[in-house]
Amino acid sequence: MKKILLLTCLIIFIPYIIVNLFIKNEEIKLKYTSNMNVRVKQEDKIIEVPFEDYIVGVLAGEMPISFELEALKAQAVAARSYVMKKMEANIDKDYDVVDTVMNQVYLDDEYLKEVWQEKYTDNINKIKQAVLETFNEYLEYDGKIVDAMFFSTSVGATENSEEVFTSKVPYLRSVASTWDEISPVYEVNYTFSLDDFYNKLNLGYSDTLNIELLDTTSTGRIKKLRINGTTLEANTVVTNLNLKSNYFDIELKNNKIYITTKGYGHGVGMSQYGAQAMALKGYKYDEILKYYYQGVEIKKI
């Protein structure tokens, strides 16, 4: 009887041991329900990328691979919605999206293999799992595809769309996002010499600094300010000084300019580090999406 039991155990476990010891993980292959392609502009050329492959490339470009699966899944649905909205709007143009932060960062497979090297299979499989588990899902509001905007890190709350862009969008409402403090760029400090500071802003040199805030959002992001009598758009200050966000504090001390920023990005829609923090707390991707995009429904293509 003991011999029979031993033989049975060997029959069951030997194949398992062989598979785990000698067969490496294989890359997950995506399945397709349509031949829909995304027309992606890359500098001076336009390429056509299968739709779900494009979502894989966006996840690789837009969210750290270390993030929780539920955060990656939320990003997959947001990215899918975003590109569908662009494809709808740009149907008569030569391309649907560009591959930079102007739309969504897209990284192709060749680049990812070069960067990830021996970690490529594990990393790409994690992303593809997020894509497959949300396969063909997108966000809809009142029967229309959602303009699923997203950004890196909030200032403690997201922004109402009309306070950053031009139009009021019912699902892009300001919500608390205090857990963004986990982000490494939640608060960033900069130091400039007086010469450098004034030169970058095309302002005349002065040994003094006078700041007046002329317009801010409800969360405290600066829209317009006056520096030593000259009125500037906050976005100009952010661009010229290469700051993370327009939530900033400027101080002159010991003949140097010290700037502290909070948050990273425009602040509208889903905070990526907020999504990660929610995932770490046990929230599922649909809960994350419905928190940051108010009143939306998850639909399938």
C-alpha positions in Angstrom: 0.0 0.0 0.0 2.8 2.4 0.9 4.5 1.7 -2.4 1.3 2.5 -4.3 1.0 5.8 -2.4 4.6 6.7 -3.1 4.3 5.9 -6.8 1.1 8.0 -7.0 2.9 11.0 -5.3 5.8 10.7 -7.8 3.4 10.6 -10.7 1.7 13.8 -9.5 4.6 15.9 -8.4 7.4 15.0 -10.8 5.8 16.9 -13.8 5.1 19.8 -11.5 8.8 20.0 -10.4 10.0 19.7 -14.0 7.8 22.5 -15.2 8.8 24.8 -12.4 12.5 24.1 -12.6 13.1 23.9 -16.3 10.4 25.8 -18.1 10.6 29.6 -17.9 7.6 31.9 -17.7 6.2 32.6 -21.1 4.9 35.9 -22.3 1.2 36.3 -22.2 -0.4 36.6 -25.6 -3.3 39.0 -26.0 -6.5 37.9 -27.7 -8.5 40.2 -30.0 -12.2 40.6 -30.6 -11.6 43.1 -33.5 -8.9 44.3 -35.8 -9.2 47.9 -34.5 -5.9 49.8 -34.7 -4.7 53.1 -33.1 -2.9 55.5 -35.4 0.0 56.8 -33.2 2.2 59.7 -34.3 5.9 59.2 -33.4 7.9 62.4 -34.2 7.9 62.3 -38.1 6.0 59.1 -38.7 2.6 57.5 -38.0 2.3 53.9 -37.0 -0.7 51.7 -36.6 -0.8 49.7 -33.3 -3.4 47.0 -32.5 -5.8 48.5 -29.9 -5.0 46.4 -26.8 -1.3 46.4 -27.6 -1.5 50.2 -27.6 -3.0 50.0 -24.1 -0.1 47.8 -23.0 2.4 50.4 -24.3 0.5 53.2 -22.5 0.5 51.4 -19.2 4.3 50.9 -19.5 4.8 54.6 -20.3 2.3 56.1 -17.9 2.4 54.1 -14.6 5.3 52.6 -12.6 5.5 48.8 -13.1 5.8 48.5 -9.3 2.2 49.7 -8.8 -0.5 47.4 -7.6 -2.4 45.4 -10.1 -5.7 47.2 -9.3 -4.1 50.6 -9.9 -2.8 49.3 -13.3 -6.2 48.0 -14.1 -7.7 51.4 -13.3 -5.1 53.0 -15.6 -5.9 50.5 -18.4 -9.6 51.5 -18.4 -8.8 55.2 -18.2 -6.2 54.9 -21.0 -8.7 52.9 -23.1 -11.4 55.5 -22.6 -9.0 58.4 -23.4 -7.8 56.9 -26.7 -11.3 56.0 -27.7 -12.4 59.6 -27.2 -9.4 60.8 -29.3 -10.2 58.3 -32.0 -13.7 59.6 -32.1 -12.6 63.2 -32.3 -9.8 62.7 -34.8 -11.5 60.3 -37.2 -10.9 62.7 -40.2 -7.2 63.4 -39.3 -4.1 61.5 -40.2 -3.5 60.2 -36.6 -5.4 59.6 -33.4 -2.8 60.4 -30.8 0.8 61.3 -30.3 3.0 59.1 -28.2 4.1 61.8 -25.7 2.6 63.5 -22.6 0.6 65.7 -25.1 -1.8 62.7 -25.2 -0.6 59.5 -23.5 3.0 58.2 -23.4 3.2 55.1 -25.5 6.3 52.8 -25.4 6.7 50.1 -28.0 7.8 46.5 -27.4 11.2 46.9 -28.8 12.0 49.8 -26.4 10.6 47.9 -23.4 12.7 44.8 -24.2 15.8 47.0 -24.3 15.0 48.8 -21.0 13.7 45.9 -19.0 16.1 43.2 -20.4 15.8 40.1 -18.1 12.8 41.6 -16.3 10.9 42.1 -19.6 8.7 38.9 -19.4 7.6 39.4 -15.8 7.0 43.1 -16.3 5.1 42.8 -19.6 3.0 39.9 -18.1 2.0 42.1 -15.2 0.8 44.8 -17.5 -0.9 42.4 -19.8 -2.7 40.8 -16.9 -4.1 44.3 -16.1 -5.2 44.7 -19.7 -6.7 41.2 -20.0 -8.6 41.5 -16.7 -10.2 44.8 -18.0 -10.4 43.6 -21.6 -12.4 46.0 -23.8 -13.6 48.0 -20.8 -14.0 51.8 -21.0 -15.8 54.6 -19.2 -19.1 56.1 -20.2 -21.1 59.0 -18.9 -24.6 59.8 -20.1 -24.2 57.5 -23.1 -20.9 59.1 -24.2 -17.2 58.0 -23.9 -15.5 59.7 -21.0 -12.6 62.0 -21.5 -10.6 60.1 -18.9 -7.9 62.6 -18.0 -5.3 61.6 -15.4 -2.1 62.9 -13.9 0.6 61.8 -11.4 0.1 63.4 -8.0 -2.6 65.7 -6.5 -2.1 68.5 -4.0 -4.5 66.8 -1.6 -7.5 67.1 -3.9 -8.2 66.9 -7.6 -9.3 69.9 -9.6 -12.6 70.9 -11.2 -12.1 70.7 -15.0 -13.2 74.3 -15.6 -10.7 75.7 -13.2 -7.8 74.2 -15.2 -9.2 73.9 -18.7 -12.1 75.7 -20.4 -15.2 73.6 -19.9 -17.1 72.2 -16.9 -17.4 68.5 -17.2 -19.8 66.7 -14.8 -17.6 63.7 -14.1 -14.3 65.7 -13.7 -15.2 67.1 -10.3 -12.8 67.9 -7.4 -12.5 65.1 -4.9 -10.3 64.7 -1.9 -7.1 62.8 -2.5 -5.1 63.2 0.7 -3.3 59.8 0.3 -1.2 61.2 -2.6 1.4 61.9 0.1 2.9 58.5 -0.8 4.2 60.1 -4.0 7.9 60.9 -4.2 7.0 64.2 -5.9 4.2 65.2 -3.5 6.5 68.0 -2.4 9.6 69.1 -4.3 12.1 71.9 -3.4 14.0 74.0 -5.9 16.8 76.6 -5.5 17.6 79.4 -8.0 20.1 82.2 -8.1 18.5 85.6 -8.5 20.1 86.0 -12.0 18.8 82.6 -13.1 15.3 83.1 -11.7 14.8 86.5 -13.4 16.4 85.4 -16.7 14.2 82.3 -17.0 11.1 84.4 -16.4 12.3 87.2 -18.7 12.1 89.7 -15.9 14.4 92.5 -15.0 16.9 91.8 -12.2 16.0 93.0 -8.7 17.5 92.4 -5.3 13.9 92.2 -3.9 11.0 90.0 -4.6 7.3 90.9 -4.4 4.7 88.2 -5.2 1.0 88.9 -5.6 -1.4 86.0 -6.3 -4.1 87.2 -8.7 -6.1 84.1 -9.4 -6.1 80.6 -7.9 -8.2 77.4 -8.1 -10.4 76.2 -5.2 -7.5 73.9 -4.2 -4.9 76.6 -4.1 -3.2 76.1 -7.5 -2.0 79.4 -8.9 -3.5 80.5 -12.2 -2.1 84.0 -12.4 0.3 86.0 -10.3 2.3 89.3 -10.3 6.1 89.2 -9.8 7.7 92.6 -9.1 4.8 94.4 -10.9 4.8 92.0 -14.0 1.7 89.8 -14.4 2.4 86.2 -15.4 0.4 83.1 -16.1 1.3 80.5 -13.6 1.8 77.9 -16.4 4.5 80.2 -17.8 6.3 80.1 -14.5 6.0 76.3 -14.3 7.3 75.8 -17.9 10.2 78.3 -17.7 11.4 77.1 -14.3 10.6 73.4 -15.1 8.4 73.0 -12.0 6.2 69.9 -11.2 3.0 71.9 -10.8 1.4 75.3 -10.4 0.8 74.8 -6.7 4.0 76.6 -5.5 5.4 78.9 -2.9 8.3 81.3 -3.8 10.6 82.8 -1.2 13.7 85.1 -1.4 16.3 84.3 1.3 20.0 85.0 1.4 20.0 86.2 -2.2 18.6 83.0 -3.5 15.1 82.0 -4.6 13.6 79.0 -2.9 10.5 77.4 -4.5 8.4 74.5 -3.0 5.9 72.8 -5.2 3.1 70.3 -4.3 1.7 67.7 -6.7 2.7 66.8 -10.2 0.6 67.4 -13.3 -2.6 69.3 -14.2 -4.7 67.8 -11.4 -7.8 66.9 -13.3 -9.3 63.4 -13.3 -7.6 60.4 -11.8 -4.5 60.8 -9.6 -2.2 57.9 -10.4 -0.5 57.9 -7.0 -4.0 58.3 -5.5 -5.0 55.2 -7.4 -2.0 53.3 -6.1 -2.7 54.4 -2.5 -6.3 53.2 -2.8 -5.2 49.9 -4.3 -2.8 49.4 -1.3 -5.8 50.0 1.0 -7.7 47.2 -0.8 -9.9 49.2 -3.2 -10.7 47.5 -6.6 -10.1 49.2 -9.9 -13.8 49.9 -10.5 -14.0 51.6 -7.1 -11.0 53.7 -7.9 -12.4 54.8 -11.3 -15.8 55.6 -9.9 -14.2 57.7 -7.2 -12.1 59.9 -9.5 -14.6 60.0 -12.3 -17.9 60.9 -10.7 -21.1 59.2 -12.0 -19.5 57.1 -14.7 -20.3 53.5 -15.8 -17.9 50.8 -17.0 -18.9 49.5 -20.4 -17.5 47.0 -22.9 -16.6 47.7 -26.5 
